Amino acid sequence: MDNIYPQKEKREIVKRYQALMQAWSAHKGIQKNNQVRRAFKMASEAHFTMRRRTGEPYIYHPLEVARIVAGEIGLGETAIISALLHDVVEDNPDYTIEMIRQKFGDKVAYIVDGLTKIKDGYERLESNAQVESIKKMLLTLSDDVRVILIKLADRMHNMRTLDAMPPSKQQNIAAETLYLYAPLAHRLGLYVIKSELEDLALKYNEPEIYRTISMKLKETEVERTSFIHKFILPIKQAMASQGIIFEIDTRAKSVYSIYKKMQSKEIPFEEVYDLFAVRIIIESPQEDEKMDCWRIYSIITDNYNPKQNRLRDWISTPKANGYESLHTTVMSPTGQWVEVQIRTRRMHEIAERGYAAHWKYKQQIDKDKGQEFGLDEWLNEVRKILKSPDPNTLNFLDDIKLTLFSDEVFVWTPKGHLKSLPVGSTVLDFAYLVHTELGNHCIGVKVNRNLVPLDQKLRSGDQVEVIASKKSFPKEEWLNYAITPRARFSIKEALKEQHKLQANEGRLILEDIFIQNDYKVTKNNTIHFSEYMGFTSPVDMFYKVYQKEISPEQIVAYIQSEKTAPRSRSQGSENVPVSEPQITPIKQKTKQNVHYDLDDFNYGFAACCHPLPGDEIVAYTPPDGTNKVVHRTNCPEAIEFMTRSANRITHASWNNKQMNTFLGGLKISGFDRKSMISDIIRVISDEMHFNVRSFHIDTSGELYEAYISFFVHDTLDMNRTIEQIKLIEGVSAASRMLKFIKT
């Protein structure tokens, strides 16, 4: 390194290397570092000719990824070495996996090989290629989860340095991060990384919203700090008097979570009451943790009144990603609700560093409780999905997304065993969770001793009993009832097996009809009949024969036509019906960094987000090749399209020539009074001069909610209208409405 980098850059590289070593020593303690130093040297030499888009030496990137791995995730020597070397083989042909194996061993070679094979989805535009890349990444879960953890660290640093990328790539990368990587971090228990990934994704998808919320958080910081000090004082005094060893800190709500709450509740920033949470971390022996946490809860509720429906006991029933904590919301003397989280040091480490910390405690917990962590169960679910022979990679991504759901319901078996499933799970999902055979032969389910349909959704606290019969088998419609990957995988496998058996029965029926009509049973004759009926596979045709969708009369008619007009199998026939040809699109180079004016193509506007000039937008081309559909970049549908089908996304911008009006919507709420409706209409129609399309109002006592759609030119018009509406007497809140209600 002494001879290949300028002096200034060499000093910065050494500084970053020292920061890595400090991060490692802070969490793990350094027993030996010769291997890490050798890996650092190899990476420096391999990347010395490379520069990042910022112009900085490329070696900064693997150093930062390794520092995140060591300090923010808490992994050890093997992972740090792998992080330093994760781009070496891909970026420099002089270095090979075998070379890394010889210098650093099999484990490091395996992890680096896994990371080398993973390509970011935004670099591979075909939708199936994107998903295949994700599938390759998740396949590494089967052997070493550190591949995924290093990949998350890699994505984290890329998001932190995304300013250097062109805007279109920023949006694509941010969308993919929000769609897959942030939920994956959450599922692995990496809450800090998950929150930062979400915040950074919002920063690039909705920069103005991100800046506004960040600014308001900063403006209220002094006030919040003063409030917190007063709030925690009596709690600190009570715990200190009882000799409890503790630490209290506060966690500000992330910008993204505030934004999501503002969206879901349709409220302004000022009405988000839980902007922060107070966290109490206690020192406690593992065998006394539960009792000690409830002891702290008692101290808190002695000082403040709790909100009865806001108690969350994640200690008795930990979340599926291993998270354990006791949450309560209490009323402060100033009339503000405050969330308090109670946990032990061990629980806190797992909450902050997820799987890495979970692994540290796993052996003792498995021994004490005789059961797997929820994380282990999730990894088993992912492995099962990965074994599926389903060629549809987009179905695979749907199944993986389902496993990332964090919200759960807890239900009981007839014998009193507690089971957890994702929110929205049905009784059929429960049957397959207990045992695959129980699900396959399910004929009915009792919930709380009452018979319910198979699509009945479960609620926490339900007691569920499955009734089974060996004569019962899965049906196609069951795929509409089940949401968990385990259940859907098992149903698909059972249906495939049934399909094979029934197809074999259909083959025997067809051959019998051939013989009865003096027509030879040969492979060529069978294939020709299958093609004649429009099937690409004889097996599918056999199945339709069994299902009586191909009748004996159709088969006989075909045989007669073959006998009267025989044809050479090597020649085509004008009389044989064929399906319409499939058009294979010509692959073109994608101009990822170009923003197209909307006038450059035919388009329509998405009803899911109703974009207006001034919004950041993308245009999605549907598979049928019809007109493009314009979405806001932060629209959930657009985020999904940018992740799954980036080749169908065009980054678009409004042009100055557009003077049309566009449909916008407002939600208004407040205290009802006489002439309220006419005052709202007066502002929109007479003062702002906009045409109202629809007006819907709901009242409950003195309160009302109004939903109005009208035509505006752009977001400036919408924002000015909102400000004028807020000046009307009796209006408490006014906000832009994305999805319009049907009136």
N, C-alpha and C positions, 0 to 999 in steps of 0.2 A: 504493500500500500504506500510505502514511503516514496516510491518513484513514479507512481501512476496517477496521483491526484495532486492538484495544486495545493499550496500550503493552507490557504483559507478553508478549502473544502476538507482537507485532511483533518483540520482541527474540529470542524463540525461533525465529521464522521466519528472521530474519537469521542466527542461529547455525547453523541447518540448511543454509541456502544456502551459508554459508562452508565447512561440512563437505563439501558437494558439490564445491565448487571445489577444496578441498584434496585430495579423493579423486581428482579428475580430474588435477590437476597431478602427483600422486605417480606416476601410471602413464603419462601421455601427454605431459605438459607442455602448458601453455596458450599457444597462439599468438594466439588472439583469443577474447574472450568476450562481445562485444556481443550476438550472436545468442542466446546462452544467457541473458543478462540480460533480453533482450526476451521470451524464452519464459517465464522466471520471472515477469515482470511480468504477462504475459497470463494465466498460470495463476492467479496470486494474485487478479486481478480477476474471473476467470470463476468461481472457487470461493469467493468471499468470504462468501456467504450459507450455505455448506454446512458441516456438522459431521459428524465421524465418530461412531460409536456411543459412543466414549469421551467425547464432548463436545469434543474437540480440533478446531481448524480443519482442514478437509479438505485444505488445501494441504500439510500435513505429509506426506500420503501420496505425492503426486507428487514431492515433494522427496526423500523416502526412496527411492523407486523409482529416481530419477535417480542418487542417491548409490550405490546397489547396482550400477546399470549402469556407472557410471564407475569405482568403486573395487573391487568384487568380481568384476565380469565384465571390466572393462578396455576398454569401448567408448569411442568418441570423441564429438565435438561433435554430429553428426547424431542419434545415439542418445540423448544426454543431452537435447537439445531435444525429441525425440519422447516421451521418458519424462515430461518435465515437462508436456507437452500431451496425454498419452494419454487423459485422461478429459474434456477440455474440451468437445469437440463433443457427446459423449453426455449430459453433465450440464447443459449450458447452451445452450438453443436459439438464443441470440444469436450463437453462434460456429459457423462452418461450415468444412468441409474446404477450400472455395475460399478462404476468408479466410486459413487457415493456409498454403495454397499461395502466395498473393500475398506473405505476410510472410516465409515461411521456405523456399520452394522446393518442387519436385515430390517430392523424396525424403522429406522430413519429412511432407508431405501424404500420401504413399502409406503410410508406416509408421503414422501416426496413424489413417488410414482403416482399415487392417488391424486395429489394436488396438480401434477403435471397434466394428467388426463382430463381434468375438469377445465372446461372453457366457459367463461362467462356467457350467459345467454344472450346478452346484448351484442356480443361479437359474432353471433351465429344467427342469422335472421330467420331461417326457415323454422316454423313453429315446432315441428317435430324434433329438429336438431336442438332447439332450446330445451325442450323437455327431456330429451335424451341426455343432455349435459347434466341437468338436475338429477336425473336417474343415476348417472354414473357417480355423482357426488354422494348420493344417499346410499349407494351400494357399499361404500366404504364403512358405513355404520356396522356392517356385519362383522368387521374385524377390528377396527380401531376408530373410535369416535373422534380422536384427535384430528383426523383429516378435516372433519366438519368444523371443529372449533377453530382450527388455523384458517380455514376458508372464511369463517365469520370475521376473524381478525383482519384478514386481507380485505374483505368487503368494507369493514369499518374504516380502515385507513384510506381506501379509495374514495369513500364517501366524504371523509374529512378533507380530501384534496380535490374535490370534484370541480372546483372553480376553474381549473385549467382546461376542462373539457368544453366542447361546443354545446350550446343550449339543447339541441335535439338529443344528444347523447346524455346530457345531464338528466333530462326527463325520462328517457328510457331506463337508465340505471336506477334512478330514484323509484320508478314504478316497480321494477323488478325487486328492489330492496324491500319496498313496502309489501309487495305481494307474497314474497317467499322468505327472504332472509330475516326480516324482523320477526315474523311468526316462528321461524325456526329457532332463533335466539331465545324467544320466549319459552318455547317448548322444552329447550334444554336448560331453562332456568336462569338464563343470562339477562336479568332484568335491566341492568345498567346499559348493556350493549343494545338490547332491544329498544330501549327508550331513545338512545342517541341515534340509532338508525332511523327510527320513525321521525324524530325531529329534523334530521338532515334531509330525509326524503321530502318532508313538508317544505323545507327551506327552498328546494329547487322546483317543486311542483306548484307551490303557492307562496312565492317569495313575499308578497305584500302582507298576506295573513300572518306568515311567520314573523315578519318584522314587527307588525302591530302587537301581537301577543307578547313577544319578547320585550318590547319597549314597555308595555303595561306591567309586566312582571317586575321589570327593573324599577319602575316608578313606585311600585307598592312595596318594594323590598324592605325599606326602613320601617315602615308601618307594621309589616308582618313580623319583623324581627322583634320589635318592641312588644307586640302582642304575645308572641311565643314565650318570651322570657317571663312575662307575668303569668301566663297559663301554666307553665311547667314548675314554677316555684313551689307551690304547695305539694306537688307530687314528689319533687326532689327531696324536700324536707322530710316527708313521711317515710320515703324509702331509706334515706340516710339514718333516720332515727331507729330503723329496724335492722341496721347493719347490712343492708343489701348492697352488693357490688354491682354497679350499673353504669350505663352510658346513655345519654339522651341526645339525639340529633333530630333534625327536621329534614323532610324530603319534599322539595317543591315539586308540584305536579309538572310533568313534562309539557312542553309547548304543544306537542301533537295530541296528548290526552285532553288538554284544555280545549283544543280545537274540535276534537271529536265530541266532547260533551256539549260544546256550543252548538254543534250541528245537530246532534241527536235530540237535545232539549229545545233547540231553536231559541237560545237565549244569548244575550251579549256577555262579554267577558265579566262585567261587573256582577252578574248574577250567578257566576260559578263560585259556590261557597267553599268547596273543598280544594283550594289552591295548593294546599300543603298537608302533610301528615306528620304527626309527632311519633318518633320511633324510640321505643325503650328497649335497650339490649342489656340483658342481665347475664352474669356469670352463674352457671348452674351445672351440677353434675348431671350427666345424661339421664340417670335413673330418676332424678327429681324434677326434670324440666317441666312437665305438665303441671304439677302441683305449684311450682314456683311462678309460672306464668299466670295462673289463676289467682295467685296471691297478689300479684301486681295489679291485675284487673280489679280486685277488691279495693285496693288503695285508690285507684283512679275513680271508681264509682262512689267511694266515700266522699270524694271532693267534688265530683261533677255528675250530673244526671245523664244516664246513657239513653240513646235513641233505641227503643226496643227492637225494631226490625233491622238494625244495622250491626248486630253481633255476628262475626264470622269466625268460626272455630276451625282453623286449618291445622290445628295441632292434633286433635282427635282423628280427623280425616284429612291428611295432607293432600295437596293438589297433585295431579298426575305427573307434574314435572318435579316433584319432590319438595315443593314450597311448603313450609310450616310457619305459622304465625297466628297470633290471636288479634283480631281487629275489632275495635268498638268505636262508635261515634258518640261524642258527648257534647253537651251544651256548655259553652263558656259563659262567664259572667257578662260578657258584652253582647250575648245573644247570637254568637256565631257557633255553628257546628264545627267540631274538630275531630278528625279521625286520629285515633291512637293505635299504633301497632306495637304488640308486645312479643318479644322473641328472645331466645337465648343466643349466645355467641355462635354455637354450632348452627342453629337455624339461620342466623344472619349470614354466615359464610356461604351456606347453600343458596340462600336467596340472592346474594350478590354475584356468586360465581358458578351457580348452577351445577352442571354435570361434573366439573372438575372437583368441586368441594364434595359433591355427593359421593364420588368415588372414594374419597379420603375416608368417609365415615361408613361406607357401604358394608364392609365386613362386620363391624361391630353391630350395626343395625340389623343386618340379616340374621345374625346370631341371636340377638335379643328378641326380635319380632317374628322370626321364622317366615319372612315373606319378602317379596321383591319390592324394590322401590317402584313408584309409578313410572319413573324414567325407563327402567328395565322393561316394564310391560309395554311401554310405547315403542321402544327399540324392537321388541319382538313383533309388534304390529307392523312396523315398517319393513322388517325382514320378510314377513309373510306376503306383504304387497309386492315386494321386489321379486319374489319367486313366481308371481303370476305370469302365465304365458300370454296374457292379453296383449295383442299387438298395438292396441290403441293407446298411444303414449299420453294423449290428453286425458283419457279416463284415469290413467295412472296419476297424473297431476291432481285431478279432482280428489282421488282417494287420499293422496298425501296431504292435501290441504285440510281434509276432514280430520286427519290425525293431529293437526296443529291447533285445533280448537282447544282453548284453555278452560272454558266454562264447563262445569260438570254437574250432573245430578247424582245423588247417592240413594240407592235403593237396597232393599233387604230381600234375601232369599227366604223360603219358608223355614229354613233351619236357623235363621238369624245371622247369616253372613252378609257383610256389607259389600256392595259392588258399586263401582263408579263408572259412568258412561258420559259421553258428551251431551250437552244440552240439546234437546231435539230428538234424542234417541227414542225408539219405539220399543214395545214389548218384544218384537221380533229380534231387535238388536240384543236385548237382554238374553233371550233364549240362546243365541249364538255365542254370547259372552260366556255363558255357563259351560256349554259344550257344543261342538259342531253338530254332532249327531242329534242332540236335543233340538237344535234349531231345524235341521233337515226334516225331522219327523214331527214338528210342532203342528198340532191341530187346533189349539186354543190356548188362551192365557187368562189367568185370573189376577186381577190387581185389587188388593185389599179385599180378597174373597169374592169379587164380582167378575163375571166373564166380560171380557172386553175384546174389540176387534184387534187384528194383528198390527194395524197402523196406529194404535193408541200410543200417544206420547207419554213418557214417564215424567213424574215429578219427584223431587227429593222427598224421602220418607215413605214412598210406596213400598208395599210388600208384594212380591211378584212370584207367581207359581205357574210353571209351564206344563201344559198337558200334551203328551206326545203319543203317537201311534206309529208302529212300523209300516203301516199301510199308507201313511201320508208322505208326500215328497214336495220339494219346493216348486213353486209356480213362477212364471215370468213376472207376474204383477208384484211378487215379493220384492223385486228390485226397487219398486216405487215406495215400499214401506220402510226399508232398512236404510240407515245413513252411515253406520260405522263400517270402516274398511273390512274388519273381520267378518261381519255378517255378509256384506256384498260379495267379498271374495268367495266365501263358502257357498253362497247361493249360485254364483256363476259357475263354480266348479261342479256343483251338483247338477245344474242344468246342462252343462256340457256332457256329463256322463249320461244323463237321460237322453240327450240329443243323439249320442252315439248309439245307444241301445235301440231307440226308436227309428233311427236311420237304418240300422241293420234289419229291423222288421220291415221297413219300407222297401229295402232292397229285395227281400224275399218275396214281397207282394208283387213287385215289378217283374222279377224273374218268372214268377208263376204265370203272370199274364202273358209274358213273352212266349213261354212254352205252350200255353193253351192256344195261342194264335200262330203256332208254327213259325216263330221268329227266333233266330239263334241268340242264345245268351252269351254274348262276347263282350269284352271290355270296350272295343270300338263302338259296338252298337249302343252300349249303355252311355258312353261319353257323347255320342252323336245325339241321342235323345235328350241328354242333359243340356247340351248346347241349344238344341231346337227349342227347349222350354225356357231358355234364357238364363241358365245357371252356369256359373263358372266352376262349380264343384259338384260332382255327382252326389256327394254326401248330403249337401243341402237339398238336392232334388229328391233323394231317398226319403229325407225327413218330411218333405211336402207330400210325398205319396202316402206315408204313414198317417199324416194329419188329414188325408183326404182332400187336400187343396189341389192335388192333381188326381183327377178321377180316372177310374178304369176305362171309361168311354174315351177320354182324351188319349190314353195310351193306345187303345185299340185303333182309334182313328189315325194316329201317327203310324202304326204298323202297316195299316192298309195303304196309306199314302206312300210308304217306303216300298211296298211290294209292287205297286202299280207304276211308280216312277223312280226306279233304282238310280242311285248316283254314286259316283266314285268318291270314296272318302277323302281322296287327295285333292279333290276339286271343290271349289266353293259352290254354293247353290243360291240362286236368286230368291228361291221360295223359303229358305230357312230364315225365320225372323231373328234379327240381331238387335242387341241393345244399342243405344246411341253411343257414338264414339266419345271416349273421355278426352277432353282437351288438356294437353300438358302445357302449362304456361312456359314461355321462354324466360329463363332467369336473366335478369338484368342487374347491372351494378346499381346498388341502392345509394342514392344521394342523401346520406344520413344527415349531413350538416346543412342541408338546404331547407329553408322554410318556403313553402309554396303559398302564393296568394290564393284565396278561395276561388277567384275567377279562373284559376288554372284547371279546374275540374268540376264535374257535376256533383252536387252534394245535397244533403238534407241535415236537419238538426236533431240531435238526440233528445228524446222526451224525458230521459232519465236525469238530465242536468240542465237543459235549456240554456246553452251558452249565449252570451251577449258580446258584442264588440268591446274589447278591453279585457276579456278573459283570456288566459292562456289556453290554446286549443290544439287538438290533434284530430286527424280525420282517419276513420277506420273503413277499410274496404271489405264488405262482407264476402264470404266464400263464393256466393253466386255471382260476384263481379258487378253487382248493381251499383247505384250511386253511393258515393262515400257518405259516411255519417259522422258529423262533427260533434265531438265531445269536449268538455272542459278537461284539462290535463289531470285534475284531481278527482275526477269522477271515478267511482269504484269500477265501473265497467271499462273505462279507458285504461285504468291501471292494470286490470287483468289482461286486456288486449295487448298492451305494451310488453307484458311479460310472456304471454303465451304465443302471440302472433305478431311479433315486431315487424315482420315483412309486410304486414297489411296496414301498418301505421304510416301516415304521412304527417310530418310536422308542418302545421299550417299557421298562417297569420292573417289577420284582417287587413284589408287595404283601405286607403284613404278615400277611395271612390265610392265606397258603400254608404249610401244615405238612406237605406231602407230602415224600416222599424222591425223590431223583434219582440217576441212574446216574453215578458218577464212576469214575475210573481212576487207578491208580498204576503207575509203573515203578520197580522197586527193583533195585539191583545191588550186588555186593560179593563177599566170599569165602565160599564154601560151607562148611557144617559140618553135623554131625548136628543134627536138630531145628530147622533153620532155617525150614522151611515152617511147622511147627506154631507156632513163636514169632510169625511174621508173622500167621498166622490168629488166634492168641490175642489179639494187640493189637487187630486190627480187630473181631473178633467179641465177645470177652469184656470187653476194657477199654473200647473205644469203642462197643460194642453196635450194630454195623452188620452188615447181611446181605450176605454175599459172594455175588456172582453167578457169577464165573468166576475161575480161577486158572491161569496158565500159566507154566512156568519152563523156561529153557534153561540148561544147564551146559556149561562147557568147562574141563576140568581142575579147578582150585580155584575158578574164577570162575563166577558165575551172573547171570542176568537174569530177573527175575520180572515178570509183567504181571497185575495184579489189578483186577477191576471190582467195585464194591460200591455200596450205596445210602446216600447221605448227604442231609442237609437243605440244606446250603449250603457256600460256600467256606470259612467258618470251621471247619466240621467237617473239611473236606478238609485245611486247613492244620494243624489240631491232630493229625490222624492222621499226617500226614507227619512232624511233630516227634516223635511217639511212636515211629514206625517207625525213625527215624534213631538212636534210643537202643538199638536191638537190636544185640547183638554180631554183627559180620560184615556189617552194612549200611554200604556206602560212600556210597551216594547214593539218594535217594528224591525223585521229582518227579511232578507231576500229568501224566497222560497224556490227550491230547486225542483222538487217533484210536485206537480200540481195535483190537487185533489179533484176528483170527478164531481161536477156539479150538475 
